[in-house]
Amino acid sequence: MKKSRIAVKVGTSTLTHEGGALNFRNMELLVRTLADLKNMGHDIILVTSGAIAVGVQKLRLPGRPSELAKKQAAAAVGQCELMHLYDKFFSEYSVVVGQILLTREDTEHPAVRESLLNTFHAILDLGAIPVINENDSVSHEEIECRDRIFGDNDTLSAVVAEMCAADLLVLLSDIDGMYTDDPRKNPDAKLIPEIRVIDDELRAKAMGAGSSRGVGGMITKVRAAEICMKAKIDMIIAHGANPAILYDIVAGASIGTLFTSRKEG
């Protein structure tokens, strides 16, 4: 399946090592792959997590803060570091990037949403790659709320994909896809290659916590898939350990779990 506009959401677990420090090799490989896909003629939209985790490391904090203000401070510091690195890595491949920070309210307010749409399209028309993250330094609902709207940017990436009329959204995570059960607890759990209907049974399977470095779980990815399927956008969950897997995904290989509303035949 040939896709022309591809949104990629990269999770904290892909951008950092187990201890929380930045994984430069993965980040550089992600950037190189996205730059190459752009050179192949695709529009690329990058939704990135990791600001708080990177800020925690930059500030040399012992762990993720419990206080909201300190989380927001870590996000502010970490976002600067993330964009510095994205700009540096993408510049190596002659790609220009533009930062967009969003809150839930931004995507719901009609006038702001229209302005965002114009900005997205202008960045893409100018040949640049928009790099999008949640504005954690001013947003509190998404950081604090367990049943968050933009859980670890999964749902945010689906909203962005819908706004930008993307053909495909790829969620690079720390798991291969959606399983019949939690594979970390049940060794007999099997990967589900394709999902066409999201029902209560599937949502129940998706309940659970994310990794220690991220705050999203499978349920936030299922919510993202619901948004995408309603908008006729394919969504794939795949493991982010090797970002070059994006080549195979764009080429149509069966990787991870594909959520699609397309009819068979």
Order of alpha helices (4+ residues) and beta strands (2+ residues): beta-alpha-alpha-beta-alpha-alpha-beta-alpha-alpha-beta-alpha-alpha-beta-beta-alpha-alpha-beta-alpha-beta
